[in-house]
Amino acid sequence: MVRLTRAQQQERTRAAVLAAAQAEFTERGYAAAKVDEIAERAELTRGAVYSNFPSKRALYLAVLVDMVERAATAEHSGTAERSGTTEQNAIAESDTTSAVPQPPTPSAGSIADALGAFARTWLERMPLADGTPSFGRVHLRSPAGVLDDEPIRDAFGQMTHLEALLLALALESHAPADAPSVRQVRRAQLVLRLLEGPGSSADSALGFGDPFDIVQACAHLGGLALADAWNPPHLPYVPPARACRDRWSPPQELQDLITHRPVGFAEDGVITLLGTNRLKAAEEAVRAARTGDRITVVVTTADPAETGRLVQLRAGDFARCLRRVFEPGAWPRLRLVLDERGLLASAVGVPDADDATEYAVRVQHGTIVTRAQGPGAAHGAATFDLTTADVSHTTPDGAAP
């Protein structure tokens, strides 16, 4: 018998706990599930469970993340096998098929069709007429029993703002090239508010309304005239960014939560570090960025086991919906990274990043050339005029001011 390494044994134990927890949560739901029962199912001690997951909520969120990632992997594998395309094309087409009917790709320029297709994709994860949810009593987006303290409720609320931005950017990119650019955040917020009605209480989804009526309502919102301007009152008062010339070595193993592809930092652009209490500020980076800028939003948290898993779950599930509806060219023009180990934050020069962090840098030719912190940091770093900057007094070691 081959002797397992310590890392292999830990991975086997973690997998056993996840499998047992999935069975327990599926059968009993979150509130009624017991950690002792999960340990018994896994044939482990209660201590072994807690050595891998610090709380029942952390374990529940980890189960959900594992289920979403396995579903995405299965969809990607199925697409690659059927398409016969190159590996690059297979990656680009990942998550565009599933066991349920594939929503048609919206016709170019039709915001209403795009929203109808998005709503159908969203609701396919919900039970229909006396049906059973595909994940039993484990619900991907229902907060019932999980959001029982203020920090994780705050993160949940901030994620809804970020999701509205992601959908809005997809809609904005989906509009005809010859049409004027129109902000779509308010429209996206209305659609998600409508869709979250069933999602907020998956057990009573049918009481909210007929799913086909919800799809039609979302499509109708695509033709609704909405005044939607981007003019936050605080931006004129944002302190100026600081010019610098700081070399940096970004980590290599990070992944974009939207595309599930590795993230590289060879291109020029803006990197914004936002704690989970500051995610609403992500739009500042998008609106202030210059043409051609690579925009990266890095989510930081002091609680990766719970808050980090919540971000990973919500972002991964939401991105799957986007990828199944919108072609790659219409995906949001930003990358979303969860920096749960603080690797990217440390590389930027913010080793103590947490849930309240708001920090931004501009990278040019592999060098950090602008730094900003506090409210409006992304706007400050993105709009700073480097042609008039005085960098003679900046520190060369990349330390945060």
C-alpha positions, -999 to +999 in steps of 0.1 A: +000+000+000+013+034-010+018+057+021+000+090+017+018+122+023+005+146+050-009+169+023-026+140+005-041+128+038-054+162+046-070+165+012-086+131+016-100+141+050-113+174+036-130+156+007-146+131+031-160+160+052-173+178+022-191+147+009-206+139+043-216+176+048-233+177+014-254+146+023-263+161+056-272+196+043-291+181+014-312+159+037-318+183+066-311+218+053-286+243+069-305+250+102-312+214+112-279+199+101-255+188+129-217+188+128-217+156+149-239+139+123-215+151+096-185+137+115-203+104+119-212+102+082-175+109+073-163+084+100-142+111+116-142+129+149-159+162+155-124+177+159-113+165+125-143+184+110-134+216+128-097+213+119-107+217+083-137+241+087-139+265+116-177+266+117-209+250+104-215+280+082-179+278+067-186+242+059-220+249+043-205+276+021-176+253+012-200+226+002-219+251-021-186+263-036-175+228-043-208+219-059-207+250-082-171+243-092-178+207-100-208+216-121-188+242-140-160+216-145-185+191-158-201+216-182-166+226-195-156+190-200-188+183-219-184+213-241-148+204-250-157+168-259-186+177-281-171+207-298-139+191-311-124+226-309-089+235-298-082+238-260-084+276-263-118+275-279-130+250-254-120+273-225-138+302-242-169+282-246-169+267-211-201+267-191-223+272-222-240+239-219-259+221-192-284+193-186-312+218-190-321+235-223-295+261-234-309+296-237-304+310-271-276+336-276-294+370-277-294+388-310-270+417-313-283+449-299-313+434-281-311+442-244-346+427-239-336+394-254-304+394-234-323+399-201-349+373-210-322+348-217-304+357-185-337+353-165-343+318-180-308+308-171-312+321-136-345+304-130-333+270-143-315+266-110-349+269-092-376+242-088-407+243-110-443+231-101-438+208-071-404+199-084-373+194-062-343+217-064-314+201-081-294+205-049-321+192-025-323+214+006-290+231-003-297+264-019-271+284-039-285+319-032-309+316-003-296+335+027-320+318+051-302+308+083-268+317+070-267+355+073-272+356+110-246+383+119-238+417+106-204+412+089-215+385+066-248+403+059-228+434+049-207+413+025-238+397+011-253+432+004-221+444-012-220+414-035-255+423-048-240+457-059-211+440-076-234+415-094-256+444-107-224+460-120-213+428-138-247+423-154-248+460-164-213+458-180-224+428-200-255+447-212-235+478-221-210+457-241-239+439-258-254+471-272-247+479-309-214+494-316-229+525-333-252+532-303-243+557-276-230+542-244-257+541-218-251+530-182-272+500-174-267+496-136-302+507-126-317+483-151-295+454-138-305+462-103-342+460-112-338+427-129-318+412-100-344+425-075-371+407-095-350+375-098-339+375-062-375+372-051-375+334-057-339+331-048-343+347-014-366+318-003-361+288-025-386+267-006-415+290-015-404+301-049-437+293-065-455+317-043-435+346-059-450+341-093-449+320-125-413+316-137-424+323-173-440+356-162-408+365-144-388+359-176-412+381-196-411+408-170-373+408-171-373+411-209-398+439-206-374+458-184-350+458-213-372+483-231-379+505-202-366+540-205-344+548-175-323+578-166-291+563-155-261+587-151-228+581-133-221+612-111-212+602-076-211+634-055-179+625-036-156+620-066-147+657-070-134+657-035-113+626-037-077+633-027-052+631-055-033+599-060+005+597-054+029+591-083+056+565-078+080+542-096+077+509-076+087+476-090+065+446-080+063+409-084+027+398-087+016+363-077+011+338-105-016+314-091-047+337-090-078+330-110-105+353-124-138+344-108-157+356-140-139+335-166-122+309-144-090+316-162-056+324-147-049+361-141-017+377-155-005+412-149+017+419-180-007+445-193-011+481-182-041+489-161-057+496-127-057+472-098-082+480-071-081+463-037-116+463-021-126+448+011-159+430+012-175+461+028-164+483-001-173+463-032-198+489-043-168+511-052-158+487-080-177+508-105-153+537-099-125+517-115-146+508-145-159+543-152-126+561-146-104+537-166-088+548-199-094+530-231-074+498-232-068+496-195-069+462-179-092+465-148-087+441-119-109+442-088-092+423-060-115+413-031-099+412+003-112+398+036-100+390+071-123+360+071-116+338+041-133+307+056-168+323+057-168+357+040-143+346+014-164+315+006-195+336+003-178+359-023-165+329-042-199+312-042-219+343-053-194+353-079-190+318-093-227+311-096-234+345-111-206+343-136-219+309-148-252+326-157-234+354-175-212+330-195-241+310-206-260+340-220-233+365-232-206+357-258-170+363-245-168+397-263-197+409-241-183+397-208-176+424-182-144+442-190-129+436-156-113+407-138-125+397-104-100+381-080-105+367-045-072+373-027-080+351+003-043+346+012-034+382+008-008+374-019-017+401-043-023+427-016+012+420-002+027+423-036+010+457-041+022+468-007-008+464+015+000+434+038-028+441+063-057+443+038-091+434+053-128+438+047-126+476+049-097+481+025-100+505-004-067+509-022-057+512-059-026+513-081-020+519-117+005+496-133+025+506-164+052+485-181+054+462-151+058+491-126+034+506-101+032+543-112+003+556-091-011+548-056-043+559-039-061+548-008-094+555+010-127+563-005-124+571-042-090+553-045-099+536-078-110+569-093-079+587-081-054+561-094-072+557-127-075+594-135-041+607-122-022+626-148+013+610-150+026+635-175+028+662-147+037+639-118+066+644-095+080+610-086+113+622-071+103+614-035+086+581-039+098+550-022+114+523-045+104+493-024+067+493-032+056+500+003+021+515+008+021+551+020 
